[in-house]
Amino acid sequence: MNLLDAVESSLAAEGKPLHYRELTRRILAQQLWHTEGKTPEATVNAQLALDIRQKGALSKFQRTAAGVFALRDWGLPQAALARPTKQAAARQQHHALSFTDAAEAVLEQFAGQKPMHYRAITEKALELGWIHTEGQTPEATLYAQIFTEINRKSRRGDPLRFVRHGKGLVGLSKWMGSGLALQIGKHNSDVRKKLHAQLGSMPPADFEALIGQLLVAVGFEEVEVTQRSGDGGIDVRGTLVVGDVIRTRMAVQVKRWKHNVQAPVVQQVRSSLGAHDHGLIITTSDFSSGARSEAERPNAVPVALMNGEQLVTLLIENDIGVHRTSYSVIELGEAQGQ
């Protein structure tokens, strides 16, 4: 289901106008639409606005107030939107899509499930006001960011959002019903699940040693797995070093739990910290909303949180618990000037 179909389904089920933020929340929660983008709300708002602007009275959607959308068949009064002020225009620019999110939106709306050249993607995104940049080569920036995302996700074993087809052409991976990329993505997804399950069956000492190995790989020094004395204490201590300049003492507690970590655990870790320590909780499960709020509580020592999905991603990215098999796939290069 594409984005506009998902919006239509959600509005029809609700039977009344909804703000684009609420629409986004509902279609994502109901899994009517999926995106790897970081600004899904902006994407929903932009695509609805574009559909109304291009199709006019033929659009299935209409605005009933600023940011509020309804189905045109309902026959509700059309919103009379004032010409945007300079302040409103500045806010609109601030909420522009990222280059990669804009590329995804353009491909979904205009490519017809066929690869599109990155210059054409950039031109359309600029025309629609979905990206704003003062750079002189926005097309190069967009292509570089797509390329960087593909490499990063490939390194982590994450599902890809984009596929490069050579000669500057880019498509969405979800268009590929079969083929090598789909098989690799499915295989990597299966391995991620198996690695996550394996973490739950490791002996406690081995699991804590694995966490120590991971911390070293991501930049910790002086890592020490502490004496095991029950589940209530700090399991690993170390110093996070950034650029040989910033050194932060970290006290780490690991939780191999199936249920979510709650706020009292965050409070317990904070109470165990030394005068200059920061806290980190790593779990194979996830954190409750209360735990996340407690970790970010103002005027309290911050406690960082790493859930099971993030843990597996970092293990894979640092080749811990997995090994990589590489194959050479050749494609025609891009001609000069393309």
HELIX and SHEET records of a PDB file:
HELIX    1   1 LEU A    3  GLU A   14  1                                  12    
HELIX    2   2 TYR A   20  ALA A   29  1                                  10    
HELIX    3   3 PRO A   40  LYS A   55  1                                  16    
HELIX    4   4 GLY A   56  LEU A   58  5                                   3    
HELIX    5   5 ARG A   72  TRP A   74  5                                   3    
HELIX    6   6 LYS A   86  HIS A   94  1                                   9    
HELIX    7   7 PHE A   99  PHE A  110  1                                  12    
HELIX    8   8 TYR A  118  GLU A  127  1                                  10    
HELIX    9   9 PRO A  138  ARG A  156  1                                  19    
HELIX   10  10 SER A  173  TRP A  175  5                                   3    
HELIX   11  11 LEU A  180  SER A  201  1                                  22    
HELIX   12  12 PRO A  204  ALA A  217  1                                  14    
HELIX   13  13 ALA A  263  SER A  271  1                                   9    
HELIX   14  14 SER A  289  ALA A  295  1                                   7    
HELIX   15  15 GLY A  308  GLU A  317  1                                  10    
SHEET    1   A 3 LEU A  18  HIS A  19  0                                        
SHEET    2   A 3 VAL A  68  LEU A  71 -1                                        
SHEET    3   A 3 PHE A  61  ALA A  65 -1                                        
SHEET    1   B 3 MET A 116  HIS A 117  0                                        
SHEET    2   B 3 LEU A 169  LEU A 172 -1                                        
SHEET    3   B 3 PHE A 162  GLY A 166 -1                                        
SHEET    1   C 5 PHE A 220  VAL A 225  0                                        
SHEET    2   C 5 VAL A 236  VAL A 242 -1                                        
SHEET    3   C 5 ILE A 246  LYS A 255 -1                                        
SHEET    4   C 5 ASP A 277  THR A 283  1                                        
SHEET    5   C 5 VAL A 303  MET A 306  1                                        
END                                                                             
